[in-house]
Amino acid sequence: MSQSLATQCNELKERYDTCFLKWYSEKYLRGIGTAENNECQDLFKEYNKCLKVALKERGIDKLLEEAREDNKENDAVYFGNKK
């Protein structure tokens, strides 16, 4: 597994990756689990929260917002007209 973009989030990412790979291979691929009942969601939320803080500290969050805004029309084509 790769390290997180933010070193302070490495432990959370490792815990999430381990949980997800186990869930995906042992449940999802066998038809036992669904994306809606992924038991790793709470770990993902913790990791995502940590990562957002790190991105904001580096000013990357604004770059992501700008990129999303610039590609809003393309996203509408591929993901539906959610504006």
Order of alpha helices (4+ residues) and beta strands (2+ residues): alpha-alpha-alpha-alpha
